[in-house]
Amino acid sequence: MTTIIDGKAVAKKVNAAIQIAVAQLVEQGVQPGIAVIIVGEDPASKIYVRNKNRKAEKLGMHSVVRQLPATTTQAELLAIIAEYNADKSIHGILVQSPLPEQINEPLITMAIDPKKDVDGFHPTNVGKLITNFPGKYPVANTPRGIMTMLHEYGINPAGKTAVVIGRSTIVGKPMAALLTNANATVTVAHSRTKHLKALAKTADILVVATGIPHLIDGNDIKLGATVIDVGMDRDENGKLVGDVDFDSAQEVAGFITPVPGGVGPMTIATLMQTTVELAKWSDLGE
Ligand SMILES: Nc1nc(=O)c2c([nH]1)NC[C@@H]1CN(c3ccc(C(=O)N[C@@H](CCC(=O)O)C(=O)O)cc3)C=[N+]21
C-alpha cells in the first residue's frame, strides 16, 4: 500500500502555525515583511508572485511586489536591492527567477543581505548549510519543505540510502546537504550520471528535480521507497506533470508526492515560515 504525501495538507498545518506566530509578532510590534522583485512580464512568474503575495497577506504579513520592466539594468536592480536591504519593514527579499539575460544572477544573489536572504541562496547561507553551521540562517525553501514533509510522515533519513537527481543550487545541492546533515547516505546524480535508473532503484529516499517530465517510472523505484517529485513540467496538453510517472510509481513506492499538491505548496508555506523566522532573528534577536 502506498501513502500519498499530501503536501497541501502539511502546508495548511504549517500556515496555521505561521498565522499564530505572525499575530504574536505583530503584538510585539514586529510585522514580518517580504519583498518580491520580478523583472519582466513572464506570465507564469507573475501568477506565481501574485499567489505568494496573496498568501503572505492572508497570514497577516507585510508583502510588497515590485514589478520591473524586462529592460531593467543590473545597476537599477542592485539599487532596488540596496533599498530593501536598508528597509526595516522588509525582512525577506526574493528576486524571482528567471531573470533577463542582461542581469548577472549570481551577483544579484550576492547583493542581498544574507540576513534578508529568504531563498537561502546567498553563498554565506549555502556555506553555513554545507558546514552544518550552528545558529540560525535561512535554508532553501523547497528542500527544507521536503524535510518537513518527511518529518510529518515519520520518515527519518538517518541511515537510509538517498539519491537526489539534479544538482541545482536551488534544489539538488541543498537537498543533498540537508539529507546528509540528517544522516542519510546521499548520492547526487545528474544528466551525466551513468546507469541513472539503476542508481535510482537503490534509493530508500529518491528526490527527483530535473525538469524532465516522467524521467522516472515504477521500474526505477525500489519497493517501498519514498519518492519526492520536485518536477513542475508541462505535458503536450499543457497539463502540469512531474519528473516521476505517478501512476506506475505509486504501484511500487511506499510514500510518494503528487504533482500538483506535493512539493509546490510546501515551498510557498516554507517561504512564509522563513520570512517569519528572519523577522524574529533580526528584530527580536531570537
Ligand atoms: N527566487 C525564486 N524563488 C523561488 O522559490 C522560485 C523562483 N524564484 N522562481 C520560480 C520558482 C517556481 N516556484 C514555485 C513554487 C510553488 C509552486 C506551487 O505552489 N505549485 C502548486 C500548483 C501549481 C499549479 O497548479 O500551477 C503545486 O505544485 O501544487 C509553483 C512554483 C518557486 N520559484
Ligand as a Chemical Component Dictionary entry (heavy atoms), coordinates in Angstrom:
data_LIG
# 
_chem_comp.id                   LIG 
_chem_comp.type                 NON-POLYMER 
_chem_comp.pdbx_formal_charge   1 
_chem_comp.three_letter_code    LIG 
# 
loop_
_chem_comp_atom.comp_id 
_chem_comp_atom.atom_id 
_chem_comp_atom.alt_atom_id 
_chem_comp_atom.type_symbol 
_chem_comp_atom.charge 
_chem_comp_atom.model_Cartn_x 
_chem_comp_atom.model_Cartn_y 
_chem_comp_atom.model_Cartn_z 
_chem_comp_atom.pdbx_ordinal 
LIG N1  N1  N 0 13.785 33.379 -6.289  1  
LIG C1  C1  C 0 12.887 32.422 -6.544  2  
LIG N2  N2  N 0 12.442 31.625 -5.551  3  
LIG C2  C2  C 0 11.515 30.654 -5.801  4  
LIG O1  O1  O 0 11.112 29.924 -4.870  5  
LIG C3  C3  C 0 11.016 30.486 -7.141  6  
LIG C4  C4  C 0 11.504 31.355 -8.125  7  
LIG N3  N3  N 0 12.437 32.292 -7.807  8  
LIG N4  N4  N 0 11.070 31.262 -9.407  9  
LIG C5  C5  C 0 10.007 30.366 -9.789  10 
LIG C6  C6  C 0 10.003 29.145 -8.938  11 
LIG C7  C7  C 0 8.716  28.350 -9.029  12 
LIG N5  N5  N 0 8.250  28.184 -7.668  13 
LIG C8  C8  C 0 7.027  27.557 -7.331  14 
LIG C9  C9  C 0 6.692  27.183 -6.049  15 
LIG C10 C10 C 0 5.469  26.606 -5.739  16 
LIG C11 C11 C 0 4.523  26.365 -6.719  17 
LIG C12 C12 C 0 3.207  25.741 -6.376  18 
LIG O2  O2  O 0 2.616  26.023 -5.372  19 
LIG N6  N6  N 0 2.670  24.815 -7.219  20 
LIG C13 C13 C 0 1.372  24.156 -6.966  21 
LIG C14 C14 C 0 0.338  24.374 -8.056  22 
LIG C15 C15 C 0 0.830  24.956 -9.332  23 
LIG C16 C16 C 0 -0.191 24.951 -10.472 24 
LIG O3  O3  O 0 -1.243 24.300 -10.370 25 
LIG O4  O4  O 0 0.131  25.602 -11.489 26 
LIG C17 C17 C 0 1.560  22.667 -6.761  27 
LIG O5  O5  O 0 2.635  22.148 -7.091  28 
LIG O6  O6  O 0 0.650  22.043 -6.249  29 
LIG C18 C18 C 0 4.841  26.735 -8.019  30 
LIG C19 C19 C 0 6.081  27.303 -8.316  31 
LIG C20 C20 C 0 9.109  28.879 -6.833  32 
LIG N7  N7  N 1 10.095 29.504 -7.511  33 
# 
loop_
_chem_comp_bond.comp_id 
_chem_comp_bond.atom_id_1 
_chem_comp_bond.atom_id_2 
_chem_comp_bond.value_order 
_chem_comp_bond.pdbx_ordinal 
LIG N1  C1  SING 1  
LIG C1  N2  DOUB 2  
LIG C1  N3  SING 3  
LIG N2  C2  SING 4  
LIG C2  O1  DOUB 5  
LIG C2  C3  SING 6  
LIG C3  C4  DOUB 7  
LIG C3  N7  SING 8  
LIG C4  N3  SING 9  
LIG C4  N4  SING 10 
LIG N4  C5  SING 11 
LIG C5  C6  SING 12 
LIG C6  C7  SING 13 
LIG C6  N7  SING 14 
LIG C7  N5  SING 15 
LIG N5  C8  SING 16 
LIG N5  C20 SING 17 
LIG C8  C9  SING 18 
LIG C8  C19 DOUB 19 
LIG C9  C10 DOUB 20 
LIG C10 C11 SING 21 
LIG C11 C12 SING 22 
LIG C11 C18 DOUB 23 
LIG C12 O2  DOUB 24 
LIG C12 N6  SING 25 
LIG N6  C13 SING 26 
LIG C13 C14 SING 27 
LIG C13 C17 SING 28 
LIG C14 C15 SING 29 
LIG C15 C16 SING 30 
LIG C16 O3  DOUB 31 
LIG C16 O4  SING 32 
LIG C17 O5  DOUB 33 
LIG C17 O6  SING 34 
LIG C18 C19 SING 35 
LIG C20 N7  DOUB 36 
# 
